[in-house]
Amino acid sequence: VLVNLATAELACDTPEKADPLLVRCADLYAKHGLPADAVLAEASYLRGVSAARRADFAAAMTHFRAGLAHCASAGKSADPVRFNLALNVALLYKEQGELAPASRALEEAAGVLAGFT
């Protein structure tokens, strides 16, 4: 529910309301020792999106990488989120003029996309 509320806040251009919801979601996972899943990965993805919208690209990359780590733990059920994360990592690298890592991230995204049937 927290991730869905945060998505709505981001869509309504109120990221300052989304961020606390996403932090609370991650805190609940940690507090209760819940394993990483697609929801936690999505929370990291949205935190990265929010940071990128504020032009805090270092924080965005940190959140995107955390989301990719959650996806790796969660397995195939998190592949839709993994695709979005890899694509956004590629875009951030491209915007910074780092084409080699951008290409690797795009290859990762393409690999995930190829797995959808």
The first five atom37 places (N, CA, C, CB, O) and aatype in JSON, in Angstrom:
{
  "aatype": [19, 10, 19, 2, 10, 0, 16, 0, 6, 10, 0, 4, 3, 16, 14, 6, 11, 0, 3, 14, 10, 10, 19, 1, 4, 0, 3, 10, 18, 0, 11, 8, 7, 10, 14, 0, 3, 0, 19, 10, 0, 6, 0, 15, 18, 10, 1, 7, 19, 15, 0, 0, 1, 1, 0, 3, 13, 0, 0, 0, 12, 16, 8, 13, 1, 0, 7, 10, 0, 8, 4, 0, 15, 0, 7, 11, 15, 0, 3, 14, 19, 1, 13, 2, 10, 0, 10, 2, 19, 0, 10, 10, 18, 11, 6, 5, 7, 6, 10, 0, 14, 0, 15, 1, 0, 10, 6, 6, 0, 0, 7, 19, 10, 0, 7, 13, 16],
  "atom_mask": [
    [1, 1, 1, 1, 1],
    [1, 1, 1, 1, 1],
    [1, 1, 1, 1, 1],
    [1, 1, 1, 1, 1],
    [1, 1, 1, 1, 1],
    [1, 1, 1, 1, 1],
    [1, 1, 1, 1, 1],
    [1, 1, 1, 1, 1],
    [1, 1, 1, 1, 1],
    [1, 1, 1, 1, 1],
    [1, 1, 1, 1, 1],
    [1, 1, 1, 1, 1],
    [1, 1, 1, 1, 1],
    [1, 1, 1, 1, 1],
    [1, 1, 1, 1, 1],
    [1, 1, 1, 1, 1],
    [1, 1, 1, 1, 1],
    [1, 1, 1, 1, 1],
    [1, 1, 1, 1, 1],
    [1, 1, 1, 1, 1],
    [1, 1, 1, 1, 1],
    [1, 1, 1, 1, 1],
    [1, 1, 1, 1, 1],
    [1, 1, 1, 1, 1],
    [1, 1, 1, 1, 1],
    [1, 1, 1, 1, 1],
    [1, 1, 1, 1, 1],
    [1, 1, 1, 1, 1],
    [1, 1, 1, 1, 1],
    [1, 1, 1, 1, 1],
    [1, 1, 1, 1, 1],
    [1, 1, 1, 1, 1],
    [1, 1, 1, 0, 1],
    [1, 1, 1, 1, 1],
    [1, 1, 1, 1, 1],
    [1, 1, 1, 1, 1],
    [1, 1, 1, 1, 1],
    [1, 1, 1, 1, 1],
    [1, 1, 1, 1, 1],
    [1, 1, 1, 1, 1],
    [1, 1, 1, 1, 1],
    [1, 1, 1, 1, 1],
    [1, 1, 1, 1, 1],
    [1, 1, 1, 1, 1],
    [1, 1, 1, 1, 1],
    [1, 1, 1, 1, 1],
    [1, 1, 1, 1, 1],
    [1, 1, 1, 0, 1],
    [1, 1, 1, 1, 1],
    [1, 1, 1, 1, 1],
    [1, 1, 1, 1, 1],
    [1, 1, 1, 1, 1],
    [1, 1, 1, 1, 1],
    [1, 1, 1, 1, 1],
    [1, 1, 1, 1, 1],
    [1, 1, 1, 1, 1],
    [1, 1, 1, 1, 1],
    [1, 1, 1, 1, 1],
    [1, 1, 1, 1, 1],
    [1, 1, 1, 1, 1],
    [1, 1, 1, 1, 1],
    [1, 1, 1, 1, 1],
    [1, 1, 1, 1, 1],
    [1, 1, 1, 1, 1],
    [1, 1, 1, 1, 1],
    [1, 1, 1, 1, 1],
    [1, 1, 1, 0, 1],
    [1, 1, 1, 1, 1],
    [1, 1, 1, 1, 1],
    [1, 1, 1, 1, 1],
    [1, 1, 1, 1, 1],
    [1, 1, 1, 1, 1],
    [1, 1, 1, 1, 1],
    [1, 1, 1, 1, 1],
    [1, 1, 1, 0, 1],
    [1, 1, 1, 1, 1],
    [1, 1, 1, 1, 1],
    [1, 1, 1, 1, 1],
    [1, 1, 1, 1, 1],
    [1, 1, 1, 1, 1],
    [1, 1, 1, 1, 1],
    [1, 1, 1, 1, 1],
    [1, 1, 1, 1, 1],
    [1, 1, 1, 1, 1],
    [1, 1, 1, 1, 1],
    [1, 1, 1, 1, 1],
    [1, 1, 1, 1, 1],
    [1, 1, 1, 1, 1],
    [1, 1, 1, 1, 1],
    [1, 1, 1, 1, 1],
    [1, 1, 1, 1, 1],
    [1, 1, 1, 1, 1],
    [1, 1, 1, 1, 1],
    [1, 1, 1, 1, 1],
    [1, 1, 1, 1, 1],
    [1, 1, 1, 1, 1],
    [1, 1, 1, 0, 1],
    [1, 1, 1, 1, 1],
    [1, 1, 1, 1, 1],
    [1, 1, 1, 1, 1],
    [1, 1, 1, 1, 1],
    [1, 1, 1, 1, 1],
    [1, 1, 1, 1, 1],
    [1, 1, 1, 1, 1],
    [1, 1, 1, 1, 1],
    [1, 1, 1, 1, 1],
    [1, 1, 1, 1, 1],
    [1, 1, 1, 1, 1],
    [1, 1, 1, 1, 1],
    [1, 1, 1, 1, 1],
    [1, 1, 1, 0, 1],
    [1, 1, 1, 1, 1],
    [1, 1, 1, 1, 1],
    [1, 1, 1, 1, 1],
    [1, 1, 1, 0, 1],
    [1, 1, 1, 1, 1],
    [1, 1, 1, 1, 1]
  ],
  "atom_positions": [
    [[0.83, -1.18, 0.0], [0.0, 0.0, 0.0], [0.88, 1.26, 0.0], [-0.95, -0.01, 1.21], [0.58, 2.22, -0.7]],
    [[1.97, 1.24, 0.79], [2.83, 2.42, 0.87], [3.45, 2.74, -0.49], [3.94, 2.2, 1.9], [3.55, 3.91, -0.88]],
    [[3.85, 1.71, -1.21], [4.45, 1.93, -2.53], [3.41, 2.48, -3.49], [5.05, 0.61, -3.08], [3.72, 3.35, -4.3]],
    [[2.18, 1.99, -3.41], [1.12, 2.51, -4.28], [0.81, 3.96, -3.96], [-0.15, 1.66, -4.15], [0.61, 4.77, -4.87]],
    [[0.76, 4.31, -2.7], [0.53, 5.71, -2.31], [1.68, 6.59, -2.8], [0.39, 5.83, -0.76], [1.44, 7.7, -3.29]],
    [[2.9, 6.1, -2.68], [4.06, 6.87, -3.14], [4.01, 7.07, -4.65], [5.35, 6.18, -2.74], [4.37, 8.14, -5.14]],
    [[3.59, 6.05, -5.37], [3.46, 6.17, -6.83], [2.47, 7.28, -7.18], [3.01, 4.83, -7.45], [2.71, 8.08, -8.08]],
    [[1.36, 7.31, -6.46], [0.36, 8.35, -6.7], [0.92, 9.73, -6.37], [-0.91, 8.09, -5.87], [0.67, 10.69, -7.1]],
    [[1.66, 9.84, -5.3], [2.25, 11.14, -4.93], [3.24, 11.61, -5.99], [2.95, 11.04, -3.56], [3.28, 12.79, -6.32]],
    [[4.05, 10.69, -6.51], [4.98, 11.06, -7.58], [4.21, 11.49, -8.83], [5.92, 9.89, -7.9], [4.6, 12.45, -9.5]],
    [[3.14, 10.78, -9.15], [2.34, 11.13, -10.32], [1.66, 12.49, -10.15], [1.28, 10.06, -10.58], [1.43, 13.2, -11.13]],
    [[1.35, 12.86, -8.91], [0.72, 14.15, -8.63], [1.76, 15.25, -8.41], [-0.18, 14.03, -7.4], [1.42, 16.36, -8.0]],
    [[3.02, 14.94, -8.69], [4.12, 15.9, -8.57], [4.31, 16.39, -7.14], [3.87, 17.08, -9.49], [4.58, 17.57, -6.9]],
    [[4.16, 15.46, -6.2], [4.43, 15.78, -4.8], [5.42, 14.76, -4.22], [3.12, 15.8, -3.97], [5.07, 13.98, -3.33]],
    [[6.66, 14.76, -4.75], [7.64, 13.77, -4.28], [7.98, 13.93, -2.8], [8.9, 13.87, -5.11], [8.4, 12.97, -2.15]],
    [[7.81, 15.13, -2.27], [8.1, 15.33, -0.85], [7.15, 14.51, 0.03], [7.99, 16.83, -0.49], [7.47, 14.23, 1.18]],
    [[6.0, 14.13, -0.52], [5.08, 13.25, 0.21], [5.38, 11.78, -0.07], [3.63, 13.57, -0.17], [5.08, 10.92, 0.76]],
    [[5.97, 11.5, -1.22], [6.29, 10.12, -1.58], [7.48, 9.58, -0.81], [6.57, 10.02, -3.07], [7.46, 8.43, -0.35]],
    [[8.5, 10.4, -0.66], [9.73, 9.92, -0.03], [9.53, 9.32, 1.36], [10.71, 11.04, 0.05], [10.05, 8.23, 1.62]],
    [[8.8, 9.97, 2.26], [8.61, 9.36, 3.59], [7.87, 8.02, 3.53], [7.84, 10.32, 4.49], [8.15, 7.13, 4.34]],
    [[6.96, 7.87, 2.59], [6.24, 6.6, 2.45], [7.2, 5.48, 2.03], [5.11, 6.73, 1.41], [7.12, 4.36, 2.52]],
    [[8.11, 5.81, 1.13], [9.07, 4.82, 0.63], [10.1, 4.46, 1.7], [9.77, 5.35, -0.62], [10.5, 3.3, 1.82]],
    [[10.51, 5.44, 2.47], [11.43, 5.17, 3.58], [10.73, 4.28, 4.61], [11.92, 6.5, 4.24], [11.33, 3.33, 5.12]],
    [[9.47, 4.58, 4.89], [8.72, 3.77, 5.86], [8.59, 2.33, 5.38], [7.32, 4.37, 6.1], [8.7, 1.4, 6.18]],
    [[8.37, 2.14, 4.1], [8.27, 0.79, 3.53], [9.58, 0.03, 3.77], [7.95, 0.85, 2.02], [9.55, -1.1, 4.26]],
    [[10.71, 0.64, 3.43], [12.01, -0.01, 3.63], [12.26, -0.28, 5.12], [13.15, 0.86, 3.06], [12.78, -1.33, 5.48]],
    [[11.88, 0.67, 5.97], [12.05, 0.49, 7.41], [11.24, -0.69, 7.94], [11.64, 1.77, 8.15], [11.71, -1.43, 8.8]],
    [[10.03, -0.87, 7.43], [9.2, -2.0, 7.86], [9.81, -3.34, 7.45], [7.79, -1.88, 7.27], [9.77, -4.31, 8.21]],
    [[10.38, -3.39, 6.24], [11.06, -4.61, 5.81], [12.21, -4.93, 6.76], [11.59, -4.47, 4.35], [12.37, -6.07, 7.19]],
    [[13.0, -3.91, 7.09], [14.14, -4.12, 7.97], [13.7, -4.5, 9.38], [15.01, -2.85, 8.03], [14.25, -5.43, 9.98]],
    [[12.7, -3.8, 9.9], [12.23, -4.05, 11.27], [11.72, -5.47, 11.45], [11.12, -3.07, 11.63], [11.95, -6.1, 12.48]],
    [[11.03, -5.97, 10.44], [10.41, -7.3, 10.55], [11.23, -8.39, 9.88], [9.02, -7.27, 9.94], [10.79, -9.54, 9.8]],
    [[12.42, -8.05, 9.41], [13.3, -9.05, 8.81], [12.71, -9.71, 7.57], [0.0, 0.0, 0.0], [12.96, -10.88, 7.31]],
    [[11.94, -8.94, 6.81], [11.31, -9.49, 5.61], [12.33, -9.63, 4.48], [10.13, -8.59, 5.15], [13.21, -8.78, 4.34]],
    [[12.23, -10.68, 3.69], [13.17, -10.85, 2.58], [12.85, -9.87, 1.45], [13.12, -12.3, 2.05], [11.72, -9.41, 1.29]],
    [[13.87, -9.56, 0.68], [13.68, -8.67, -0.47], [12.71, -9.31, -1.44], [15.04, -8.37, -1.17], [12.75, -10.52, -1.69]],
    [[11.84, -8.5, -1.99], [10.89, -8.95, -3.0], [10.66, -7.8, -3.98], [9.55, -9.43, -2.36], [11.32, -6.77, -3.9]],
    [[9.72, -7.99, -4.89], [9.45, -6.99, -5.92], [8.94, -5.68, -5.31], [8.42, -7.52, -6.92], [9.2, -4.61, -5.86]],
    [[8.24, -5.74, -4.2], [7.72, -4.52, -3.56], [8.87, -3.68, -3.02], [6.73, -4.87, -2.43], [8.89, -2.46, -3.22]],
    [[9.82, -4.31, -2.34], [10.97, -3.57, -1.81], [11.82, -3.03, -2.96], [11.82, -4.48, -0.9], [12.34, -1.91, -2.88]],
    [[11.96, -3.81, -4.02], [12.7, -3.34, -5.19], [12.0, -2.13, -5.81], [12.85, -4.46, -6.24], [12.66, -1.17, -6.21]],
    [[10.68, -2.18, -5.88], [9.91, -1.05, -6.43], [10.07, 0.2, -5.56], [8.41, -1.43, -6.54], [10.15, 1.31, -6.08]],
    [[10.11, 0.01, -4.25], [10.32, 1.15, -3.35], [11.67, 1.8, -3.63], [10.22, 0.7, -1.86], [11.77, 3.03, -3.66]],
    [[12.71, 1.01, -3.84], [14.02, 1.56, -4.17], [13.99, 2.26, -5.52], [15.09, 0.44, -4.17], [14.58, 3.32, -5.69]],
    [[13.31, 1.65, -6.47], [13.17, 2.26, -7.8], [12.51, 3.64, -7.69], [12.35, 1.34, -8.74], [13.0, 4.62, -8.26]],
    [[11.42, 3.71, -6.96], [10.7, 4.99, -6.82], [11.52, 6.02, -6.05], [9.36, 4.77, -6.13], [11.46, 7.21, -6.36]],
    [[12.3, 5.57, -5.05], [13.18, 6.51, -4.37], [14.21, 7.07, -5.34], [13.88, 5.83, -3.18], [14.57, 8.25, -5.27]],
    [[14.7, 6.22, -6.25], [15.63, 6.68, -7.27], [14.99, 7.67, -8.22], [0.0, 0.0, 0.0], [15.6, 8.67, -8.59]],
    [[13.77, 7.39, -8.62], [13.05, 8.3, -9.51], [12.87, 9.65, -8.83], [11.67, 7.7, -9.9], [13.07, 10.7, -9.45]],
    [[12.49, 9.63, -7.57], [12.29, 10.87, -6.83], [13.6, 11.65, -6.73], [11.73, 10.58, -5.43], [13.61, 12.87, -6.92]],
    [[14.68, 10.97, -6.44], [15.99, 11.64, -6.34], [16.4, 12.22, -7.69], [17.07, 10.66, -5.84], [16.92, 13.33, -7.76]],
    [[16.16, 11.48, -8.76], [16.51, 11.97, -10.1], [15.69, 13.21, -10.45], [16.29, 10.87, -11.16], [16.21, 14.13, -11.09]],
    [[14.44, 13.24, -10.05], [13.6, 14.41, -10.31], [14.11, 15.65, -9.58], [12.16, 14.13, -9.91], [13.87, 16.78, -10.01]],
    [[14.81, 15.42, -8.46], [15.42, 16.54, -7.72], [16.83, 16.84, -8.23], [15.47, 16.21, -6.22], [17.52, 17.69, -7.68]],
    [[17.24, 16.15, -9.28], [18.58, 16.28, -9.86], [19.67, 15.79, -8.91], [18.86, 17.72, -10.24], [20.81, 16.23, -9.01]],
    [[19.33, 14.91, -7.99], [20.31, 14.28, -7.1], [20.65, 12.92, -7.7], [19.75, 14.15, -5.62], [20.18, 11.88, -7.25]],
    [[21.49, 12.97, -8.74], [21.75, 11.78, -9.54], [22.57, 10.73, -8.79], [22.45, 12.16, -10.81], [22.43, 9.54, -9.04]],
    [[23.43, 11.16, -7.88], [24.2, 10.2, -7.09], [23.26, 9.39, -6.2], [25.26, 10.92, -6.23], [23.39, 8.17, -6.1]],
    [[22.32, 10.06, -5.55], [21.34, 9.35, -4.71], [20.46, 8.45, -5.57], [20.47, 10.35, -3.92], [20.13, 7.33, -5.18]],
    [[20.07, 8.95, -6.75], [19.24, 8.13, -7.64], [19.96, 6.84, -7.99], [18.9, 8.91, -8.94], [19.37, 5.76, -7.93]],
    [[21.25, 6.94, -8.34], [22.01, 5.74, -8.7], [22.13, 4.8, -7.5], [23.42, 6.13, -9.21], [22.04, 3.58, -7.66]],
    [[22.32, 5.35, -6.32], [22.39, 4.52, -5.11], [21.1, 3.74, -4.92], [22.68, 5.38, -3.87], [21.13, 2.54, -4.63]],
    [[19.97, 4.41, -5.08], [18.68, 3.72, -4.91], [18.44, 2.71, -6.03], [17.53, 4.75, -4.89], [17.93, 1.61, -5.77]],
    [[18.8, 3.06, -7.25], [18.62, 2.1, -8.36], [19.48, 0.85, -8.13], [18.99, 2.77, -9.71], [19.02, -0.26, -8.36]],
    [[20.71, 1.04, -7.69], [21.58, -0.12, -7.42], [21.04, -0.97, -6.28], [23.01, 0.35, -7.09], [21.1, -2.2, -6.33]],
    [[20.5, -0.32, -5.25], [19.89, -1.07, -4.15], [18.7, -1.87, -4.67], [19.45, -0.12, -3.02], [18.5, -3.02, -4.29]],
    [[17.91, -1.26, -5.54], [16.78, -1.97, -6.13], [17.22, -3.17, -6.94], [0.0, 0.0, 0.0], [16.58, -4.22, -6.88]],
    [[18.3, -3.02, -7.71], [18.82, -4.15, -8.48], [19.29, -5.28, -7.55], [19.98, -3.7, -9.38], [19.1, -6.45, -7.87]],
    [[19.88, -4.93, -6.42], [20.28, -5.94, -5.45], [19.05, -6.65, -4.88], [21.11, -5.3, -4.31], [19.07, -7.87, -4.7]],
    [[18.0, -5.9, -4.6], [16.76, -6.53, -4.12], [16.18, -7.47, -5.18], [15.71, -5.44, -3.74], [15.68, -8.55, -4.86]],
    [[16.26, -7.04, -6.44], [15.76, -7.89, -7.53], [16.55, -9.19, -7.62], [15.83, -7.14, -8.87], [15.98, -10.26, -7.84]],
    [[17.85, -9.09, -7.44], [18.68, -10.3, -7.5], [18.28, -11.27, -6.4], [20.18, -9.93, -7.37], [18.27, -12.49, -6.61]],
    [[17.97, -10.74, -5.22], [17.52, -11.6, -4.12], [16.13, -12.17, -4.36], [17.52, -10.83, -2.81], [15.85, -13.32, -4.0]],
    [[15.27, -11.38, -4.98], [13.87, -11.78, -5.16], [13.68, -12.77, -6.3], [13.03, -10.57, -5.41], [12.73, -13.56, -6.27]],
    [[14.55, -12.74, -7.3], [14.41, -13.66, -8.43], [13.5, -13.12, -9.53], [0.0, 0.0, 0.0], [13.27, -11.91, -9.62]],
    [[13.0, -14.03, -10.35], [12.24, -13.65, -11.55], [10.98, -12.84, -11.26], [11.86, -14.87, -12.3], [10.54, -12.07, -12.11]],
    [[10.41, -13.0, -10.09], [9.19, -12.24, -9.78], [9.43, -10.74, -9.8], [8.64, -12.66, -8.42], [8.49, -9.96, -9.93]],
    [[10.68, -10.34, -9.67], [11.02, -8.91, -9.66], [11.53, -8.43, -11.02], [12.06, -8.62, -8.6], [11.99, -7.3, -11.13]],
    [[11.46, -9.26, -12.05], [11.99, -8.88, -13.36], [11.36, -7.61, -13.95], [11.8, -10.0, -14.32], [12.09, -6.82, -14.56]],
    [[10.06, -7.38, -13.82], [9.53, -6.11, -14.35], [10.2, -4.88, -13.71], [8.02, -6.04, -14.13], [10.46, -3.89, -14.39]],
    [[10.46, -4.96, -12.42], [11.14, -3.85, -11.74], [12.6, -3.81, -12.17], [11.03, -4.0, -10.19], [13.15, -2.73, -12.39]],
    [[13.23, -4.99, -12.29], [14.63, -5.05, -12.71], [14.81, -4.38, -14.07], [15.1, -6.52, -12.77], [15.81, -3.68, -14.28]],
    [[13.87, -4.58, -14.98], [13.96, -3.94, -16.29], [13.96, -2.42, -16.14], [12.79, -4.39, -17.18], [14.81, -1.74, -16.72]],
    [[13.01, -1.89, -15.37], [12.93, -0.43, -15.17], [14.19, 0.11, -14.51], [11.71, -0.07, -14.32], [14.69, 1.17, -14.89]],
    [[14.7, -0.61, -13.52], [15.92, -0.17, -12.83], [17.1, -0.13, -13.78], [16.22, -1.1, -11.65], [17.83, 0.86, -13.83]],
    [[17.31, -1.21, -14.54], [18.45, -1.26, -15.46], [18.34, -0.16, -16.51], [18.53, -2.63, -16.13], [19.34, 0.46, -16.86]],
    [[17.15, 0.07, -17.0], [16.95, 1.12, -18.0], [17.27, 2.5, -17.42], [15.51, 1.08, -18.52], [17.89, 3.32, -18.09]],
    [[16.85, 2.75, -16.2], [17.13, 4.04, -15.58], [18.6, 4.2, -15.23], [16.29, 4.21, -14.32], [19.13, 5.31, -15.32]],
    [[19.28, 3.13, -14.86], [20.72, 3.19, -14.64], [21.41, 3.57, -15.95], [21.26, 1.82, -14.11], [22.31, 4.41, -15.97]],
    [[20.98, 2.95, -17.04], [21.56, 3.27, -18.35], [21.35, 4.74, -18.7], [20.94, 2.38, -19.45], [22.26, 5.4, -19.2]],
    [[20.16, 5.24, -18.45], [19.88, 6.64, -18.76], [20.73, 7.6, -17.93], [18.4, 6.94, -18.53], [21.21, 8.62, -18.44]],
    [[20.93, 7.28, -16.66], [21.77, 8.13, -15.82], [23.21, 8.13, -16.32], [21.71, 7.67, -14.36], [23.85, 9.18, -16.4]],
    [[23.72, 6.95, -16.65], [25.09, 6.88, -17.18], [25.2, 7.66, -18.48], [25.5, 5.42, -17.39], [26.18, 8.37, -18.7]],
    [[24.21, 7.52, -19.35], [24.24, 8.22, -20.63], [24.28, 9.73, -20.42], [23.03, 7.84, -21.48], [25.05, 10.44, -21.07]],
    [[23.44, 10.22, -19.51], [23.39, 11.65, -19.24], [24.71, 12.18, -18.68], [22.27, 11.95, -18.27], [25.03, 13.36, -18.82]],
    [[25.48, 11.29, -18.04], [26.77, 11.69, -17.5], [27.89, 11.49, -18.52], [27.08, 10.89, -16.24], [29.05, 11.76, -18.23]],
    [[27.53, 11.03, -19.73], [28.53, 10.82, -20.77], [29.33, 9.55, -20.6], [0.0, 0.0, 0.0], [30.37, 9.39, -21.25]],
    [[28.88, 8.65, -19.75], [29.58, 7.38, -19.51], [28.91, 6.29, -20.35], [29.56, 7.0, -17.99], [28.03, 5.57, -19.89]],
    [[29.37, 6.19, -21.59], [28.68, 5.34, -22.55], [28.92, 3.85, -22.34], [29.1, 5.7, -23.93], [28.01, 3.05, -22.57]],
    [[30.11, 3.45, -21.9], [30.36, 2.02, -21.69], [29.47, 1.44, -20.6], [31.83, 1.79, -21.33], [28.83, 0.41, -20.83]],
    [[29.39, 2.06, -19.42], [28.47, 1.5, -18.43], [27.0, 1.64, -18.84], [28.68, 2.18, -17.09], [26.17, 0.81, -18.47]],
    [[26.69, 2.68, -19.6], [25.32, 2.83, -20.1], [24.98, 1.65, -21.01], [25.15, 4.17, -20.87], [23.88, 1.1, -20.93]],
    [[25.91, 1.28, -21.86], [25.7, 0.15, -22.77], [25.51, -1.15, -22.0], [26.89, 0.02, -23.74], [24.63, -1.95, -22.34]],
    [[26.31, -1.36, -20.96], [26.17, -2.58, -20.16], [24.8, -2.63, -19.47], [27.3, -2.66, -19.1], [24.17, -3.68, -19.41]],
    [[24.36, -1.5, -18.96], [23.05, -1.46, -18.3], [21.92, -1.7, -19.3], [22.83, -0.1, -17.6], [20.94, -2.37, -18.99]],
    [[22.09, -1.17, -20.52], [21.08, -1.43, -21.57], [21.05, -2.9, -21.94], [21.37, -0.58, -22.82], [19.98, -3.47, -22.19]],
    [[22.23, -3.53, -21.99], [22.28, -4.96, -22.28], [21.57, -5.76, -21.19], [23.74, -5.44, -22.41], [20.87, -6.73, -21.47]],
    [[21.76, -5.33, -19.94], [21.06, -6.0, -18.84], [19.54, -5.85, -19.0], [21.51, -5.43, -17.48], [18.8, -6.81, -18.86]],
    [[19.1, -4.63, -19.3], [17.67, -4.39, -19.5], [17.13, -5.23, -20.66], [17.4, -2.9, -19.75], [16.05, -5.8, -20.56]],
    [[17.89, -5.3, -21.75], [17.46, -6.09, -22.91], [17.37, -7.57, -22.54], [18.43, -5.89, -24.09], [16.46, -8.26, -22.99]],
    [[18.31, -8.04, -21.74], [18.26, -9.43, -21.31], [17.03, -9.75, -20.49], [0.0, 0.0, 0.0], [16.42, -10.8, -20.64]],
    [[16.66, -8.83, -19.61], [15.45, -9.01, -18.81], [14.23, -8.99, -19.72], [15.34, -7.91, -17.72], [13.33, -9.81, -19.58]],
    [[14.2, -8.04, -20.64], [13.07, -7.91, -21.55], [12.91, -9.16, -22.41], [13.25, -6.69, -22.45], [11.79, -9.6, -22.68]],
    [[14.02, -9.73, -22.84], [13.97, -10.96, -23.66], [13.37, -12.13, -22.88], [15.38, -11.33, -24.14], [12.84, -13.06, -23.48]],
    [[13.46, -12.07, -21.56], [12.91, -13.15, -20.75], [11.41, -13.08, -20.57], [0.0, 0.0, 0.0], [10.81, -14.05, -20.09]],
    [[10.78, -11.98, -20.95], [9.32, -11.87, -20.86], [8.71, -12.63, -22.02], [8.87, -10.38, -20.88], [9.11, -12.47, -23.17]],
    [[7.74, -13.45, -21.71], [7.06, -14.18, -22.8], [5.57, -14.1, -22.65], [7.48, -15.65, -22.82], [4.84, -14.65, -23.46]]
  ]
}
